[in-house]
Amino acid sequence: MRILLVTGRLAEPLVRKYGKGCDVFVAPVSVAAFLTPKLIVHYLKKAGIKSEDYDLILIPGLVRGSAQQIEDELSIPAFKGPRYAFDLPQVLEALKQGFKLSKEVPADDLFQRDALKKVEDIKNKTKNKAYIEKALKKPYNFLIGSLPIGFDFPHRILAEIVDAPKMSIDGIVSKAVYYLNSGADIIDIGMVSGETNLDFVELIPEIRDALKERGYNIPISFDSLNTREIKRALDFADLFLSVDESNLEELVTEKPVVLIPTNQKKGIFPKNPAERVEFLEMLKEKALDLGYKRIISDLILEHIPHLARSITAFQLYRERNPNDVLLAGVGNVVELIDADSVGINAVMAGFAKELKISLLLTTEVSPKCRGSVKELRRALDMMLFDMPKDLGFDLLILKEKRSEKVEYEVKSPIIEAREREVRPENIYFRIFTEENKIWVIAHKGTGQILTIVGEEPNAIIDTILEHFKISPRHAFYLGRELERAKTALKLKRSYIQEVELFKEFY
């Protein structure tokens, strides 16, 4: 194909570098994002570009408007390329493979949409009634409530609501909806350790009904080590965590249970991986003899410094029991290390894929784990493919996949920046975040004059300038703080005015 790449002056070197094999048209503007389809048509016509010269025109993804206008005027198919030049090789390769670009959507967005559509296609296949009926005939697939789980279905996430009896019903339902919207499949009701809350157990049907009213017909699991609580919940929940040697004989049920290699009353928990596996296998056989119908094995995923031995136990158990459905509490690992959760969740998802662990239990107790359910869902979606790399979507939030810098030739005089004394103004602003929005309160003296609420810094600063006369320096300051507040919201961090979001590290 004869392809013409349109760009501006500053990006020209990168476009020529990454667009090898294509012709490059450099429009007389510094930044390609300043171009419009109308301007591109004007410049190409002025340069004498004709319909027979090229098979396709690629314009920068940052150009606003549709490439259709270019195609209409020049009779050459025109599409939007990527936002950044270093993504050109991927786009050009995709074109060779028959990938269809858009006239309105940048190519890099299109790749992500295409990849996420593949994820949905894989998941939708497993929602087909005939597929489910056939899959459920195999020993390693079964239902939790109405949700099919097992080897022939995607990994399922249990999101735990910790210390649920301490919360109101509305609070529990709100937290559950948040988890479900983040990608959870099962809501886990976590009871309070060391307490007996039998009256709360009776409220589970109310929680289920409230979720159904909001459109969520999902399984509810019950997480307690208290035998009396579990007994009371047998009629209300769909799955039970955690059954062990100490209560095995008291809790016989046809509903699925998670079996763990412990005896809570005697303080038994084998630390050696082989002993742990043998102990759990013994409990499983005993449970089946007692009349349990569906057993999910959990070797107990320990936090560092015992992570390696617990992963070894999982692997050894999987080798000896290839058809057993497993659960792993990945929240144990994520919560108990002071490191960003996103990378740890990605590794845990990979561990689950390798050992065919069907259920992953997590939670978001501490601020450092906010967003863990969503991170784990994205990571598990990545694991639907052979290699979790170059998929078109990723879990890169704080770091970048590729790094390129634009070189500028400095021809103007150079001066050192210096800060000047700031004169106080009679209007000042207090900025904070709440309910996923940015709030700005304008003060004069000790009194509040006006409160502005929004999500976009540009809209807020425009509104401020519409109502107040402030200096350029003050406007720059507000712009910086508003952008910092928006970044905090994106990353689910707290925001305090004039306090840096990130500590020095690199």
Secondary structure, DSSP 4 states (H G I P E B T S, - for coil): --EEEEE-TTTHHHHHHHSTTSEEEE-SSSSGGG--HHHHHHHHHHTT--TTT-SEEEE-TT--S-THHHHHHHSS-EEE--SSGGGHHHHHHHHHTTPPP-SSS-HHHHHHHHHHHHHHHHHHHTT-HHHHHHHTTSTTEEEETTEEEETTS--EEEEEETTGGGS-HHHHHHHHHHHHHHT-SEEEEEPPTT---HHHHTTHHHHHHHHHHTT----EEEE-S-HHHHHHHTTT-SEEEEE-TTTGGG---SS-EEE-S-BTTTTB---SHHHHHHHHHHHHHHHHHHT---EEE----PPTTSHHHHHHHHHHHHHH-TT--BEE-THHHHHTSSS-HHHHHHHHHHHHHHTT--EEEE---SGGGTTHHHHHHHHHHHTTSSSSSSSS----SSS-S----------S--------PPPP-SEEEEEEEETTEEEEEEEETTEEEEEEEES-HHHHHHHHHHH----HHHHHHHHHHHHHHHHHHHTT----TTS-SS----
